[in-house]
Amino acid sequence: MNPELFEAYKNTTYRVYSPIGEIAIRTGVMNPLLQELLLSNNAESWAFITACNPYSVMQDADVNTLLNTQLEDYLSGKRYVFFKGMGVGDDDSWEPEACEPNIVQPFCLLCSFLPS
């Protein structure tokens, strides 16, 4: 990964819409709410993932919607626990990739707990 892209990911707030409230995650910052969510789901690991804009190449909304719907179907089929969320970069040159809770929109990010 090139250094500029790495910095962009580091300088993003990843918001998760969970049953215990909205959780704002920043790389390298401990988050008590995230820890609580992990404990309440008996999860030891997690990932913030999206199918949008594969390989960090911008796609149009229809492509991103299709890709993320396929990812959500896959995660559901495997019985992963996941929540909708959004990633908002400090650099406003990219639109936030987002999903409002319980509403499918073009850009969706998912926080998924991986089986232990």
Phi, psi and omega in degrees: 000136181286154186300324180295318179293319177301315178297320179298316178295320178295327184262044179232142172263124180258113182260133179241129177266098186247168177298338180264007177120176178285132181244125178260117184251132174236140179302130176081005181245123177296144183224107182299324179294321177296318178300317178298317179296319178298312180298318182291343178251012182050042182252138177257342182218161181204166176213148173253110190231160175210155172260356181290146175047061183306140181057027179061032175252121183302135175238163177282166187301322182295318179296313180298321178298313179299312182298317183287328175297319177296319178296315180298319177297319179297311181297320178297317180297328179271000179064033172288147172273126179213159182227150176287159179191193178206154175245124180238112181282152174294330177273119185273017179284342174250140174294145174301138175266117193216158170219124174285150181304130175066011178233123179279123177234171187304322183246114182235136171245150183232135172260118187241133174269126182274141180302141179284000000 
